Amino acid sequence: MSQTMEALRKEAGKCADEIRKYKSVHVVSHIDADGLTSAGIICTALERVDLEYTTRFVKQLDEKALDTIANESHEIVIFTDLGSGMCEPIKSRKIHAVISDHHQPQGNFEFHLNPHLFGANGSYELSGSGSTYLLASALGGNKDLSSLAVVGAVGDMQHLKMGQLVGINREILEEGVKEGTLQSKKDLTLFGKQTRPVYKLLQYSSDPYLPGLTGDEKACSEFLNSLNFRNDELGRRWIELETAEKQKIVSGLIQYCLKSGIPSYKIERLVGEVYTLLNEREGTEMRDASEFSTLLNATARYDHAEIGLKVCMGNREEAYEDARKLLAEHRQNLVNGLVYVKEKGVSKLENIQYFDAGSEIKETIVGIIAGMSSSIVENRDLPIIAFAKSDGGVKVSARGTQDLIRKGVNLSEAMSIVSAEFGGAGGGHDIAAGATIPENTKEEFIRRLNQFIGEQLRKKAHST
């Protein structure tokens, strides 16, 4: 066990001791895969020690949400996958709480489990669900819940920076492997290996973007034909292929990418570490960490977080079927969103590109569409900024790439600082971040954000 893990476990023990003093707990979590798995982990752990609990899911933890929570006079509140940025406002409202999070802390808090406080990076070394898994472990073992922690980490894209889970995430993964609930192995990294026909894996590939294949179903089928796969074989899923067939496709893809002039470091991303949940049925979304996280996103982002929570807590009947229906709706909305961006196009400035979806794209999925838009924009060397209408003003989502991070872009820093300049609030991770800003500041915000990211790039260029 690493020293960082030891320190985190000690803090988790202190937080768990505090929780045990009370009969009922209010759990507040975020509406994404990391937030849902965090809630699933802690609620399961609370059930196992016979503690009553209630749940609440929020898009963001702001002053209004905290006022509501404070007025309800809960015995103790557990904030999961959020809260670290609101330490002082939580204290000022005298909310008795435990914070289990991984975002950059602002202020001090007595019961606060966060990797940044112990020398680890919350962007890729420990997710919110990972922090909450450590808290659940301190409440009573719960090693089987390491699978949900890995799903949350993958949903939070924590594996992308290094091509695999690292840091405390890695130690949690290894606990799951020893427990017999998780498997990690090298495989094709394209999304949908459990549930999609192989040609669909290629058609929807965005990282890496496959010129001539991404977005073109016919071209993907023809590519597989060129590798001697017959038309009647194209409906098979990746998990149904023999090892030799998989190797043939991977080799063919590598050759295709080389001929297309794709840089070698991008080609290397075709194969990487993938995570399988061994206790889940093969061919279902829950078997693969990446697909599981997408299924969860499809519930919470459409105001049905309770369905995702039930799936996290083991419901494989009614809740799972409801989640699958929401997933089908989610996929269709993503397609519609991509069509919208393709038709309207993006506006380019020197250091960023952006589109304004207004009310055409739901604010809770505009960030996902921003990330997917890299497959259809001409210039994939600029971060993509997306705007959508929301109840509290304008939702802004920013998505970058590992290449941009290496060049010095930090979207979390940019969104946090620039949104604050205009009376908004934001944050997130270096590669993916969000903010909410007042409606009338949009044009000035985009100009300032362009300037700020330009400064980040220049600073990095001058230091190398």
Residue pairs with C-beta under 8 A, 6 or more apart in sequence:
1 9
1 171
2 168
2 171
4 115
4 118
4 119
4 120
4 167
4 168
5 168
5 171
7 118
8 113
8 115
8 118
8 120
8 126
8 131
8 134
8 168
9 134
9 137
9 138
11 112
11 113
11 117
11 118
12 113
12 134
12 135
12 137
12 138
13 138
14 111
15 98
15 100
15 111
15 112
15 113
15 135
15 138
16 135
16 138
16 139
18 76
18 98
18 111
19 25
19 51
19 76
19 78
19 98
19 139
20 49
20 51
20 139
21 76
22 51
22 75
22 76
23 51
23 52
23 75
24 51
24 52
24 53
24 54
24 74
24 75
25 46
25 51
25 52
25 53
25 54
25 74
25 75
25 76
25 77
25 78
26 53
26 54
26 55
26 56
26 69
26 72
26 74
26 75
26 76
26 77
26 78
27 39
27 42
27 43
27 46
27 53
27 54
27 55
27 56
27 77
27 78
27 80
28 55
28 56
28 57
28 58
28 61
28 65
28 69
28 77
28 78
28 79
28 80
28 82
28 83
29 35
29 36
29 38
29 39
29 55
29 56
29 57
29 58
29 79
29 80
29 81
29 82
29 305
30 38
30 57
30 58
30 59
30 60
30 61
30 80
30 81
30 82
30 128
31 57
31 58
31 59
31 300
31 301
31 305
31 364
32 81
32 155
32 156
32 296
32 297
32 300
32 301
33 151
33 152
33 154
33 155
33 156
33 292
33 293
33 294
33 296
33 297
33 300
34 81
34 127
34 128
34 129
34 152
34 153
34 155
34 156
35 57
35 80
35 81
35 82
35 128
35 152
35 300
36 57
36 152
36 296
36 299
36 300
36 305
36 308
36 309
36 312
37 129
37 132
37 148
37 149
37 151
37 152
37 155
37 293
37 296
37 312
38 80
38 81
38 100
38 128
38 129
38 131
38 132
38 152
39 55
39 57
39 80
39 305
39 309
39 312
40 145
40 148
40 309
40 311
40 312
40 313
41 80
41 129
41 132
41 133
41 136
41 142
41 145
41 148
41 149
41 312
42 78
42 80
42 100
42 132
42 135
42 136
43 53
43 55
43 309
43 313
44 136
44 142
44 145
44 312
44 313
44 314
45 135
45 136
45 139
45 140
45 142
45 145
46 52
46 53
46 139
47 53
48 139
48 140
48 142
49 139
49 140
54 74
55 306
55 309
56 69
57 300
57 305
57 306
58 65
58 82
59 363
59 364
60 82
60 425
60 436
61 79
61 82
61 83
61 85
61 86
62 86
62 392
62 425
63 89
66 86
66 89
66 90
66 93
66 95
67 93
69 77
69 93
69 95
70 93
70 94
70 95
74 95
74 96
75 96
76 96
76 97
76 98
77 95
77 96
77 97
77 98
78 97
78 98
78 100
78 135
79 90
79 97
79 98
79 99
79 100
79 101
80 100
80 101
80 128
80 129
80 131
80 132
81 100
81 101
81 102
81 127
81 128
81 129
81 132
81 152
82 101
82 103
82 128
83 90
83 97
83 99
83 100
83 101
84 99
84 101
84 102
84 103
84 104
84 105
84 106
84 109
84 112
84 114
84 116
85 103
85 104
85 105
85 106
85 427
86 106
86 107
87 99
87 105
87 106
87 107
87 108
87 109
87 112
88 106
88 107
90 97
90 99
90 109
91 107
91 109
97 109
97 111
98 111
98 112
98 113
98 135
99 109
99 111
99 112
99 113
99 114
100 113
100 114
100 128
100 131
100 132
100 135
101 112
101 113
101 114
101 122
101 128
101 131
102 114
102 115
102 116
102 122
102 123
102 126
102 127
102 128
102 130
102 131
103 114
103 122
103 128
103 427
103 428
104 116
104 122
104 412
104 427
105 112
105 114
105 116
105 117
113 131
113 132
113 134
113 135
114 122
114 131
115 121
115 122
115 125
115 126
115 130
115 131
115 167
115 168
116 122
120 126
120 167
120 168
121 167
123 158
123 161
123 412
123 429
123 430
123 431
124 158
124 159
124 160
124 161
124 162
124 166
124 167
124 169
125 158
125 166
125 167
125 168
125 169
126 153
126 158
126 167
126 168
126 169
127 149
127 152
127 153
127 156
127 158
127 169
128 152
128 156
129 148
129 149
129 151
129 152
129 153
129 156
130 149
130 152
130 153
130 168
130 169
130 172
132 149
133 142
133 145
133 146
133 148
133 149
133 172
134 168
134 172
136 142
136 145
137 143
137 145
143 175
143 176
143 179
143 181
144 179
144 181
144 279
146 172
146 173
146 175
146 176
146 179
146 181
146 182
147 176
147 181
147 182
147 277
147 279
148 312
149 169
149 172
149 176
150 165
150 169
150 172
150 173
150 176
150 182
150 275
150 277
150 289
151 275
151 277
151 289
151 292
151 293
151 296
152 293
153 159
153 165
153 169
153 172
154 165
154 275
154 289
154 290
154 293
155 289
155 290
155 292
155 293
155 294
155 296
155 297
156 429
157 429
157 431
157 432
158 165
158 169
159 165
159 169
159 272
159 273
159 275
160 207
160 402
160 431
161 402
161 405
161 431
163 268
163 269
163 272
163 273
164 170
164 184
164 272
164 273
165 173
165 184
165 273
165 275
173 182
173 184
173 275
176 182
177 183
177 184
180 278
181 277
181 278
181 279
182 275
182 276
182 277
182 278
183 275
183 276
183 278
184 273
184 274
184 275
184 276
185 273
185 274
185 276
186 271
186 272
186 273
186 274
187 193
187 246
187 271
187 272
187 273
187 274
188 201
188 238
188 246
188 249
188 250
188 270
188 271
188 274
189 269
189 270
189 271
189 272
189 274
190 201
190 202
190 204
190 205
190 270
191 201
191 204
191 205
191 290
191 291
191 294
192 200
192 201
192 204
192 238
192 291
193 201
193 237
193 238
193 239
193 274
193 288
193 291
194 237
194 238
194 239
194 282
194 283
194 284
194 285
194 287
194 288
194 291
195 237
195 283
195 284
195 285
195 291
196 204
196 237
196 238
197 234
197 235
197 236
197 237
198 224
198 229
198 234
198 236
198 237
198 238
198 241
198 249
199 217
199 220
199 221
199 224
199 234
200 217
200 220
201 238
202 210
202 213
202 214
202 220
202 223
202 224
202 253
203 213
203 214
203 215
203 216
203 217
203 220
204 214
205 213
205 214
205 375
206 214
206 371
206 372
206 374
206 375
207 269
207 374
207 401
208 257
208 262
208 266
208 267
208 269
208 270
209 374
209 375
209 380
210 253
210 256
210 257
210 260
211 260
211 262
212 219
212 260
213 219
213 220
213 223
213 256
214 375
215 375
215 376
221 231
221 234
223 252
223 256
224 233
224 234
224 249
225 231
226 252
227 248
227 249
227 252
228 248
229 245
237 283
238 246
239 282
239 283
241 249
250 270
250 271
253 270
254 267
254 270
257 266
257 267
257 270
258 267
274 288
274 289
274 290
275 288
275 289
275 290
276 287
276 288
276 289
277 286
277 287
277 288
277 289
277 292
280 286
280 287
280 292
281 287
281 316
285 291
285 292
285 294
285 295
285 324
285 327
286 292
286 295
286 311
286 316
286 320
294 327
294 330
295 308
295 311
295 323
295 324
295 327
296 308
296 311
296 312
296 323
297 330
297 368
298 308
298 323
298 326
298 327
298 329
298 330
298 331
299 305
299 307
299 308
299 311
299 322
299 323
299 326
300 308
300 364
301 330
301 362
301 364
301 365
301 368
302 326
302 329
302 330
302 362
302 364
304 322
304 326
307 319
307 322
307 323
307 326
308 323
310 319
311 319
311 320
311 323
330 365
333 361
333 362
333 365
334 365
334 368
334 369
334 372
337 357
337 360
337 361
337 365
337 366
337 369
337 372
338 369
338 372
338 373
338 375
338 376
340 357
340 360
340 361
341 355
341 357
341 369
341 373
341 376
341 377
342 376
344 355
345 355
346 353
346 354
346 355
346 373
346 377
346 384
347 353
347 354
347 355
348 379
348 382
349 446
349 447
349 450
350 450
350 454
351 382
351 383
351 450
351 451
351 453
351 454
351 457
352 382
352 383
352 384
352 385
352 446
352 449
352 450
352 453
353 377
353 379
353 382
353 383
353 384
353 385
354 384
354 385
354 386
354 387
354 446
355 370
355 373
355 384
355 385
355 386
355 387
356 386
356 387
356 388
356 442
357 366
357 369
357 386
357 387
357 388
358 387
358 388
358 389
359 388
359 389
361 369
361 386
361 388
362 388
363 388
363 389
363 390
363 395
366 386
366 387
366 388
366 395
366 397
367 386
367 397
367 398
367 399
367 432
367 434
369 386
370 384
370 385
370 386
370 397
370 398
370 399
371 384
371 399
371 432
373 384
373 386
373 399
374 380
374 384
374 399
374 401
377 384
380 401
381 403
381 404
382 404
383 398
383 399
383 400
383 401
383 404
383 409
383 411
383 453
384 398
384 399
384 400
385 396
385 397
385 398
385 446
385 449
386 396
386 397
386 398
386 399
387 394
387 395
387 396
387 442
388 394
388 395
388 397
389 395
390 436
392 436
393 424
393 436
393 437
393 438
393 439
394 436
394 437
394 438
394 439
394 441
394 442
395 434
395 435
395 436
396 415
396 419
396 424
396 426
396 434
396 435
396 436
396 437
396 445
397 432
397 433
397 434
398 411
398 414
398 415
398 428
398 432
398 433
398 434
398 435
399 411
399 431
399 432
400 409
400 411
400 430
400 431
400 432
401 431
402 431
404 431
405 430
405 431
407 457
407 460
407 461
408 456
408 457
408 459
408 460
408 461
409 430
409 453
409 456
409 457
410 430
410 456
411 428
411 429
411 430
411 431
411 432
411 433
412 427
412 428
412 429
412 430
412 433
413 430
413 456
414 433
414 449
414 452
414 453
414 456
415 426
415 427
415 428
415 433
415 434
415 435
415 449
416 425
416 426
416 427
416 433
416 435
417 452
418 426
418 435
418 445
418 448
418 449
418 452
419 425
419 426
419 435
419 436
419 437
419 445
420 426
421 448
422 437
422 438
422 441
422 444
422 445
422 448
423 437
423 438
423 441
424 435
424 436
424 437
424 438
424 441
424 445
425 435
425 436
426 433
426 434
426 435
426 436
426 437
427 433
427 434
427 435
428 434
437 445
